[in-house]
Amino acid sequence: MPAPRGKGKGRKKSKFPRRRKVCRMCADKRISVDYKDTKFLQGYIVERSKILPRRISGNCAKHQRMIQQAIKRARHVALLAYVAD
């Protein structure tokens, strides 16, 4: 018989509280998103050429959309690969 789910059961509390990730573009206003800057965009792509989700990259919604659009444009003009080799 499974244990009842009540208060105090489930995940253990961590010793360290989880820090909220801060958007790099919001923190440093000088950073701009451009589809031609492939080195910058590589930081938001996994080795399998997938775009990192917002909860992992720590971007705000506005800048995540800008990065996503820039990656797709760079792929379209063959600056970035669609799939990993």
C-alpha positions as CSV (number, residue, x, y, z in Angstrom):
1,M,0.0,0.0,0.0
2,P,1.5,3.4,-1.0
3,A,2.3,6.0,1.7
4,P,-0.4,8.7,2.0
5,R,0.5,12.1,0.6
6,G,0.3,14.7,3.3
7,K,2.3,17.5,4.7
8,G,5.9,16.7,5.3
9,K,6.0,13.9,2.8
10,G,7.6,14.0,-0.6
11,R,10.6,16.1,-1.5
12,K,13.2,16.8,1.1
13,K,14.1,20.4,1.8
14,S,17.4,21.5,0.4
15,K,20.0,23.0,2.7
16,F,20.6,25.8,0.2
17,P,17.6,27.8,-1.2
18,R,17.4,27.8,-5.0
19,R,18.5,31.2,-6.5
20,R,16.5,32.7,-9.2
21,K,18.4,32.9,-12.5
22,V,18.8,36.4,-14.0
23,C,18.5,37.2,-17.6
24,R,21.9,38.2,-19.0
25,M,20.5,40.7,-21.5
26,C,18.4,42.4,-18.8
27,A,21.4,42.6,-16.4
28,D,23.8,43.9,-19.0
29,K,22.0,46.3,-21.4
30,R,25.0,46.4,-23.8
31,I,24.4,42.8,-25.0
32,S,22.4,42.7,-28.2
33,V,21.0,39.7,-29.9
34,D,22.0,39.3,-33.6
35,Y,21.7,36.3,-35.8
36,K,25.2,37.0,-37.2
37,D,26.8,36.5,-33.8
38,T,27.1,32.7,-33.9
39,K,29.5,32.5,-31.0
40,F,26.9,34.2,-28.7
41,L,24.1,32.0,-30.0
42,Q,26.1,28.8,-29.5
43,G,25.7,29.4,-25.8
44,Y,22.0,28.8,-26.1
45,I,22.2,25.6,-28.1
46,V,22.7,22.1,-26.8
47,E,25.3,19.9,-28.5
48,R,22.4,18.2,-30.3
49,S,21.5,21.6,-31.8
50,K,18.4,22.1,-29.8
51,I,17.5,25.5,-28.4
52,L,17.8,25.7,-24.6
53,P,14.5,26.3,-22.8
54,R,13.9,29.4,-20.8
55,R,13.8,27.7,-17.4
56,I,17.4,26.3,-18.1
57,S,19.0,29.4,-19.8
58,G,17.5,31.8,-17.3
59,N,16.3,34.3,-19.9
60,C,13.2,36.5,-19.5
61,A,10.4,35.8,-22.0
62,K,11.2,38.8,-24.2
63,H,14.9,37.9,-24.7
64,Q,14.2,34.2,-25.1
65,R,12.0,35.0,-28.0
66,M,14.7,37.3,-29.5
67,I,17.3,34.5,-29.1
68,Q,15.0,31.9,-30.6
69,Q,14.3,34.1,-33.6
70,A,18.0,34.8,-34.1
71,I,18.9,31.1,-33.9
72,K,16.2,30.3,-36.5
73,R,17.4,33.1,-38.8
74,A,21.1,31.9,-38.5
75,R,20.0,28.4,-39.4
76,H,18.1,29.7,-42.4
77,V,21.2,31.4,-43.8
78,A,23.4,28.4,-42.9
79,L,25.4,30.1,-40.1
80,L,24.2,27.5,-37.6
81,A,23.4,23.8,-38.2
82,Y,19.9,22.4,-37.9
83,V,21.2,19.1,-36.5
84,A,24.4,17.9,-35.0
85,D,26.7,15.8,-37.0
